[in-house]
């Protein structure tokens, strides 16, 4: 199943995608118009929803819809740093035996096709292609062997980073949370459409059509199930929470002979095999316009 959200007359609507068309959940009585609730409902609800959507006459073309983040306001956005060995090495970091974990706030993210904004105080906005995990059922102190049962869906994430601000202190929070510097979406793909733990799948990023990151999710140091077990030892993971699982090598700041940072007019794409493409243009943040 593939779920997405789109804007119509100023409000967000949830839809199930079937090929090149969508069926709005609002047209299907008895089903929640909320992606997190659909994921939390599990396989039984999703099977009934798929059957109702297949029989519905409310289909409309996907083309032309203004897509939104697939979870409007995630309760938590938890990011895993240095989760690919070659990415750790390109930044001269040791291979971790415990993941680097940080949080992103909701205002730091935009949806598909929306501009990622470069702040006026920096020219070092970087891209990071990532697999996103969306929690389907509450997880607390779960074992790694049981962890994948709590995954509701997978999606795409661009952990846009303002590198100079990321390094102003030992904590990465400031460089990871400028408004509208990251992106999430466009769809939620349920686990039945992908291999267990969404691995191994090709993951890549392109800037202006040029491939700059190219790896596989099978190269994670801490796979999806391990991340969930580690995080749920500390905090309760709830339906709709998002885990961004880290980026492979090839990020802009580490490229040779010259770094590659995002500038207005550029386009960046994140792609994971079987999930889709997350595309965003780059613009200057208008809040700093004089």
Secondary structure, DSSP 8 states (H G I E B T S, - for coil): -EEEEEEETTEEEEEEEETTEEEEGGGSTTS-S-HHHHHHTHHHHHHHHHHHHHH-S-EEESTT-EEE-SSTT-S-EEEEES-BHHHHHHTT----SS-EEEEE-GGGEE-TTS-EEE-TT-S-EE--EEEEEEE-S-BSS--GGGGGGGEEEEEEEE--EEHHHHTSSSS-TGGG-STT-EEE-S-EE-GGGS-GGG-S-EEEEEETTEEEEEEEGGGBSS-HHHHHHHHHHHS-B-TT-EEE----S--GGG-SSS-----TT-EEEEEETTTEEEEEEEEE-GGG--
